[in-house]
Amino acid sequence: MARQKDIIITHDVNGNLVFTQAKTDLDPLISFDFKNGMIPGTNFSHNFDGRAMYSHITVVGQASADGGNARQATIRNPYVPVFYRPKVVTMSSGQDTDAQDAAQRELAKELEGLTLSINTDRWEIDGKIIKPNNIIEILAPELYIYSKSDFFIRSIDFVGDEKETTASINCILPEVVNGKYPVSIFEGINMHP
């Protein structure tokens, strides 16, 4: 239910349950440039699980017993531009207009397979501590990201002692949590719904 409303369920430092929404419309907290002037002691890697992705996602549902129309919506995954690999999902409830939202949520689930990991030797950049629920901007030609692209900080693991401090930043695409249609971060494969 939280995913349907684009709500993130998390906790604060005291263990209290927190309901929030992703801050994906803000200016990037940090801008990493892997090619030019990158921060020393920082490296990137990304994981892309294409096996869990489909080219077209179609959501279908029967008309409700008290009337209405049958529901159907199809959405295109911009990360599967070449192959035709469709997926059909059945809605068990909802209105006519809910099919498009359901298709968008299915696409968001698939996009969770594209992650970015950043390991750095610091906890702050430009005087700001790196925190989850923020956007960072990445330019990393070595990862086939040739233009600046936004990533959402999902979680961070801080490690520190008297000798060193490190942070492992785990990122996902902002479209996983904000309900918007994605534009491919990889050069030359942008598609439209």
C-alpha positions as CSV (number, residue, x, y, z in Angstrom):
1,M,0.0,0.0,0.0
2,A,2.9,2.4,0.8
3,R,4.4,1.8,-2.7
4,Q,1.1,2.6,-4.3
5,K,1.2,6.1,-2.6
6,D,4.9,6.6,-3.2
7,I,5.5,6.5,0.6
8,I,8.8,5.3,2.1
9,I,8.6,3.4,5.4
10,T,11.8,3.8,7.4
11,H,13.0,4.6,10.9
12,D,14.9,7.4,12.7
13,V,18.0,7.2,14.9
14,N,15.8,6.4,17.9
15,G,14.1,3.4,16.1
16,N,10.8,5.2,15.6
17,L,8.8,4.3,12.5
18,V,8.8,7.1,10.0
19,F,6.6,7.6,6.9
20,T,8.1,9.9,4.3
21,Q,8.3,10.6,0.6
22,A,11.4,10.6,-1.5
23,K,13.1,14.0,-2.0
24,T,13.7,13.6,-5.7
25,D,12.8,17.0,-6.9
26,L,15.5,18.8,-5.0
27,D,18.9,20.0,-6.4
28,P,21.5,17.3,-6.1
29,L,23.1,17.2,-2.7
30,I,26.4,16.1,-4.2
31,S,27.7,16.1,-7.7
32,F,30.3,13.4,-8.5
33,D,32.3,13.7,-11.6
34,F,34.1,10.4,-12.1
35,K,35.9,11.7,-15.1
36,N,37.0,15.2,-14.2
37,G,38.2,16.3,-10.8
38,M,36.6,13.3,-9.0
39,I,37.0,13.2,-5.2
40,P,40.1,11.2,-4.2
41,G,39.4,7.9,-2.4
42,T,36.1,7.4,-4.1
43,N,35.1,4.6,-6.5
44,F,31.8,3.6,-8.2
45,S,30.3,0.4,-9.3
46,H,26.9,-0.4,-10.6
47,N,24.8,-3.5,-10.9
48,F,22.3,-4.0,-13.7
49,D,20.0,-7.1,-13.5
50,G,18.5,-7.3,-17.0
51,R,17.0,-10.7,-16.4
52,A,14.3,-9.2,-14.2
53,M,13.3,-6.5,-16.8
54,Y,10.7,-6.6,-19.5
55,S,10.4,-4.4,-22.6
56,H,6.6,-3.8,-22.3
57,I,4.5,-4.1,-19.1
58,T,0.8,-4.5,-19.6
59,V,-1.6,-4.3,-16.7
60,V,-5.1,-5.8,-17.2
61,G,-8.1,-6.1,-15.0
62,Q,-11.8,-7.1,-15.3
63,A,-14.6,-4.6,-15.0
64,S,-16.0,-4.4,-11.4
65,A,-19.3,-6.2,-10.6
66,D,-21.1,-2.9,-10.2
67,G,-20.1,-1.7,-13.7
68,G,-17.3,0.2,-15.3
69,N,-14.8,-0.7,-17.9
70,A,-12.2,-3.4,-18.1
71,R,-8.8,-1.9,-17.2
72,Q,-5.7,-2.0,-19.4
73,A,-2.5,0.0,-19.7
74,T,0.9,-0.7,-21.3
75,I,4.1,1.0,-20.5
76,R,7.5,0.7,-22.2
77,N,10.7,0.1,-20.2
78,P,13.4,2.5,-21.6
79,Y,16.2,0.1,-20.3
80,V,15.0,-2.7,-22.7
81,P,15.0,-0.9,-26.0
82,V,16.0,-3.6,-28.5
83,F,14.3,-6.9,-27.5
84,Y,10.6,-7.5,-27.3
85,R,10.0,-9.2,-24.0
86,P,6.5,-8.4,-22.7
87,K,5.0,-9.0,-19.3
88,V,1.3,-9.0,-18.3
89,V,0.2,-8.3,-14.8
90,T,-3.4,-8.8,-13.6
91,M,-5.0,-6.2,-11.3
92,S,-7.4,-7.6,-8.8
93,S,-9.1,-4.3,-7.9
94,G,-9.1,-0.6,-8.8
95,Q,-10.7,1.9,-11.1
96,D,-10.3,2.4,-14.9
97,T,-7.5,5.0,-14.3
98,D,-5.6,2.8,-11.9
99,A,-4.1,0.6,-14.6
100,Q,-1.6,3.2,-15.7
101,D,-0.4,3.8,-12.1
102,A,-0.2,0.0,-11.6
103,A,2.0,-0.3,-14.8
104,Q,4.2,2.5,-13.5
105,R,4.6,0.7,-10.2
106,E,5.6,-2.5,-11.9
107,L,8.2,-0.7,-13.9
108,A,9.5,0.9,-10.7
109,K,9.9,-2.6,-9.2
110,E,12.0,-3.6,-12.2
111,L,14.2,-0.5,-12.0
112,E,15.3,-1.6,-8.5
113,G,17.6,-4.0,-10.4
114,L,19.8,-1.0,-11.5
115,T,21.8,0.1,-8.5
116,L,24.9,2.2,-8.0
117,S,27.4,1.7,-5.1
118,I,29.8,4.4,-4.1
119,N,32.6,3.8,-1.6
120,T,34.3,6.9,-0.3
121,D,36.9,7.8,2.3
122,R,34.7,10.5,3.9
123,W,31.3,11.1,5.5
124,E,30.9,14.7,4.3
125,I,31.4,16.5,1.0
126,D,31.5,20.3,0.8
127,G,30.6,20.5,4.5
128,K,27.4,18.5,4.1
129,I,27.1,15.0,5.7
130,I,25.9,12.5,3.2
131,K,22.4,11.2,4.1
132,P,19.8,8.9,2.7
133,N,16.7,10.3,1.0
134,N,18.7,12.8,-1.1
135,I,19.7,13.0,-4.7
136,I,23.3,12.8,-6.0
137,E,24.4,13.6,-9.6
138,I,26.8,11.2,-11.3
139,L,29.0,11.4,-14.4
140,A,30.9,8.2,-14.9
141,P,31.9,7.3,-18.4
142,E,33.6,4.1,-17.1
143,L,30.1,3.0,-16.1
144,Y,28.6,4.1,-19.5
145,I,27.0,7.1,-17.8
146,Y,28.1,9.8,-20.3
147,S,25.8,12.6,-19.2
148,K,25.1,13.8,-15.6
149,S,22.4,11.5,-14.1
150,D,20.5,11.6,-10.9
151,F,20.5,8.8,-8.3
152,F,18.6,8.5,-5.1
153,I,20.5,7.6,-1.9
154,R,18.7,4.7,-0.5
155,S,21.1,3.8,2.3
156,I,24.6,4.5,3.7
157,D,26.9,2.4,5.8
158,F,29.3,4.6,7.8
159,V,32.4,3.0,9.3
160,G,34.9,4.9,11.3
161,D,37.7,4.6,13.9
162,E,40.7,6.6,15.0
163,K,42.5,5.8,11.8
164,E,39.9,6.3,9.0
165,T,36.3,7.0,8.1
166,T,34.5,5.4,5.1
167,A,31.0,5.5,3.7
168,S,29.4,3.0,1.4
169,I,26.5,4.7,-0.4
170,N,23.8,2.6,-2.0
171,C,21.8,4.3,-4.7
172,I,18.8,3.6,-7.0
173,L,17.2,5.5,-9.8
174,P,14.8,8.2,-8.5
175,E,12.0,6.8,-10.6
176,V,11.9,3.7,-8.3
177,V,10.5,5.9,-5.5
178,N,8.9,9.0,-7.1
179,G,6.4,7.4,-9.5
180,K,7.7,9.2,-12.6
181,Y,8.4,7.7,-16.0
182,P,12.2,7.2,-16.4
183,V,14.6,8.5,-19.0
184,S,17.5,6.1,-19.6
185,I,20.8,7.2,-18.0
186,F,22.7,5.3,-20.7
187,E,23.5,7.3,-23.9
188,G,21.4,6.7,-27.0
189,I,18.7,4.4,-25.7
190,N,16.0,7.0,-24.5
191,M,12.5,5.8,-25.3
192,H,9.1,7.3,-24.7
193,P,6.1,5.5,-23.2
